[in-house]
Amino acid sequence: MQKSSEKVTYLKAYPLKGYDDIQRVKADLDAGCIIIVRFTPLIKKSLDELSKSIDEIYKYVMAVGGDIARLGEDRIVITPPGVKIFRESGLKY
């Protein structure tokens, strides 16, 4: 049972359908959520838009002190400041 003074961290998962969805990712990260983003819809739409979107998300996550890692071929996980992603030695984003 959760105590009223405990902070709750939510995990959200959703697809990135376009560059405009980046604002949702930023807002959820600012709210302290852990986010799993599937970018398959954007791969099918535009590789340039995908590259631009991932680059902007990466820069924002680093600027706020969060963490980001790839999950397979078409997903990334993003964590807010204070939550780090475990990586095996030698593995990078």
N, C-alpha and C positions, 0 to 999 in steps of 0.2 A: 504494500500500500504506500502511495506517495504522500510525503508530508508536504504541507502547504508551503513551506519555506524552501523546498528543493527546486532547483532549476531543471526544467524539462528541455531536453534537446530532441528535436524532431528530425526524422529521416524522410526526405522527400525524393521521389523519383518521377521523372517525366521526360518526354522527348523534346529535343531542340529542333523546332520546325523552321526557324528563321532567325535572322540577325536580331530582330526585335525581341526575341525571347531572352536575350542576354539581361535585360533589365529585371526580369523575374528571377534569374539566377542570382544577380547582385542583391536584390531585395531579400531573398531567402537566406543568402549567406550573411547579410547584415543582421538578420533576425536570429542568427545562431544555428541555423539548420545545417545538417549534413545532406548533401545533394548528390544524387546519382542521375546523370544526364545521359540519355541515349540520343546519339546524333545521326542515326540511320536516315530519318526523314530528310535531313539537310544534306547528307551524302548524295542522295538521289536527286536533290534539287540543284545544288551548286557547290562544287568543290572549293571555289573561290570564297563563297560566303561562309562555308564551313571553316576554312583556314582563318579567315578574318575573325569569325566568332570565337573560335578556340583561342586564338592569340589574345583577344581582348579579355576573355574570361581568365586566362592564365595570368595576364598582367594585373588584373584586378585582385585576384586571389593572393598573389604575391604581395601586392601593395597593402592589403589589409592584414597580412600575417597568417593567412589560411594555408591550406595544403591542397594539392591536386595530384591525382594519379590516374592512369589509364586502367580500365577494367576490360580486358579483351579488346576486340576489334572496333566496337562501336559504342563504348560507354566510358565515361570518366566519373570519378568520385571527387567531390569537393568538400572540404571540411573547414569550419570556421576557426578563427584563432583559438589556440588552446587544445585543439584536437589534431593530432598528427597521424599520418598514415605510416604504418610499419612497412619497411622495405627490406628485402634481403640484401646482404652486402653486395655492392656493385651494381644493383639495379637502379635505374633512374626513370624519371617520367617518360 
